[in-house]
């Protein structure tokens, strides 16, 4: 029982860190455009949380609309939710005094 508790305790921080990640493959570079209060890594963490919430909300709204119309497309739901999350991230970054610049 003690070993199981140690495993759970050691995995919990890793799970907490990974829970806040949308994707670091397309992580934008944050350039200050005003006088930001928070450093870029703090602003990024805050904006990732907001983007995750927006992704979930957009997916839920798409599913509700699909129930009314009877027309559900998984790829379209994913694309719309990702776009909503990116717009939310950009809005959050700009409210923090940064401009998000992406590779693509």
N, C-alpha and C positions, 0 to 999 in steps of 0.2 A: 504494500500500500504506500510505503514511503517513496519508492521509486516512481510510482505512477504520479504522485503529487509533484515530485521534482520535474517530471517531464511536462506536466501541465503548466507549472510555474515558469519553466524555461521557454515554452512555446507561446505563452500568452503575450509577452512583449513583441515577439516577431509578428504575431497575428494582428496586433494593434497597429503596428507600423504599416503593414501591408494593406490594412483595411482602408486607409486614406488615400490609396493610389488609384488614379484613373489609368494613366499610362505615362511612363517616363520616356518611351520611344519618341513621342512627339512633344516632349516637354519644351515649352517656349522659353526664350530668354527674356527676362524682364528688364527693360530699360527705364530708368527714372525720367519722367517728363515734367515733374513738378518738384515739390519737396516732400518726398514720401516719409511717413512717420515710422513705418516698419521696414526692416531689412527685407530683401527679396525672398529669402527662404521662408520667412514668417508669412509674407503676403501670399506666396505660392501655396503654403499649407492651408491657409484660410480659404483661398479661392478654390483649391481642389475639393475641400469639403462642400462648398456651395455648388460646385459643378456636379459632384456626385448626387447631391440632393435634387438638382434640376434634372439630371438624367433619369432618376427614379420617378420624378413627377411627370416628366414628358412621356415616359413609357406607360405609366398608369393612365394618363389622359388618352393616349393612343388606343390602349386596350378598351377603355370605356367607349370611345367613338366607334371602335370596331364592333363592339357589342350592339350598338344601335344600328349600324349599317350592315352588319354581317360580313364585312370585308376586312380580313386581317392578313397583312403581309409582314412576316418576320423581318425581312431585310429592310423594308421601308420603316418599320418601327425602330429598328436599330439605328438607321441613318438619321431619322428625325430626332431621336433621343441624344445621339452624339452631337448633332448640330446645336441642339438646345444647351447641352452641357458646355460646349465650346463658347457659345455666346455668353453664357453666364460667367464663365471663367474670364473672358475678355472684359466684361462689364465690371467684375469684381477687381481685376487687376488695375483697370483705369481708375476706379474709385479709391484704390490704395496709392495712386500716384505713379503707376507704371504703365508702360506700353508693352504688350505681349507680342513678341516677334517669333514666328514659327519658321522652321527650316524650309517647308514647302511653300 
